[in-house]
């Protein structure tokens, strides 16, 4: 069984969002077998900063859909988009 690495772009619902707190809540929401391998930030516009979260999931877990759904249900998240996906 292989693993898949995906970079998910998580947009907070406000420019004033505490990104450290949001990152912590994202980590707590992960489905079983998934883990965050790193997080970066990207300036978007008008003071809004997105989190670029690299997530590792088992290849047989159905891709990134479960992680996307979990992240989308976290308070303070406006949207989640897959930026990159690759096998490792």
SVG drawing of the C-alpha trace seen along z (x, -y; Angstrom):
<svg xmlns="http://www.w3.org/2000/svg" viewBox="-19 -45 27 47">
<polyline fill="none" stroke="black" stroke-width="0.4" points="0.0,0.0 1.3,-3.4 0.7,-6.8 -0.5,-10.0 0.7,-13.5 -1.7,-16.4 -1.4,-20.1 -4.8,-21.6 -5.4,-25.3 -7.6,-26.2 -9.2,-29.7 -10.2,-31.2 -13.5,-33.0 -11.9,-36.2 -8.6,-38.1 -8.5,-38.4 -8.5,-34.6 -5.9,-33.2 -4.0,-30.9 -2.2,-29.0 -5.5,-28.2 -7.1,-27.2 -4.1,-24.9 -4.6,-23.2 -8.3,-22.7 -7.6,-21.3 -5.1,-18.8 -7.7,-17.7 -10.3,-17.1 -8.2,-14.7 -9.7,-11.3 -7.9,-8.2 -4.8,-7.4 -4.2,-10.9 -1.6,-13.3 -0.4,-16.8 3.2,-16.8 3.6,-20.6 1.9,-23.9 2.8,-27.1 0.9,-30.3 0.0,-32.2 -1.0,-35.8 -4.2,-35.9 -5.7,-39.5 -7.0,-42.3 -5.1,-40.9 -6.5,-37.4 -3.9,-34.6 -4.6,-31.0 -3.0,-27.9 -1.3,-25.5 -1.5,-22.2 0.4,-19.1 -1.5,-16.0 -0.4,-12.4 -3.1,-9.8 -3.0,-6.1 -3.5,-5.3 -6.4,-3.0 -8.3,-5.6 -10.2,-7.0 -7.9,-9.9 -8.2,-13.2 -12.0,-13.4 -12.3,-12.5 -9.7,-15.1 -11.4,-17.8 -14.7,-17.1 -13.2,-17.2 -11.4,-20.5 -14.5,-22.0 -16.5,-21.3 -14.0,-23.1 -15.3,-26.4 -13.6,-29.4 -12.9,-27.6 -14.5,-29.3 -13.3,-26.8 -10.9,-23.9 -9.2,-23.2 -6.7,-20.6 -3.7,-22.3 -1.4,-19.2 -1.6,-15.5 1.2,-12.9 2.2,-9.4 5.1,-9.0"/>
</svg>
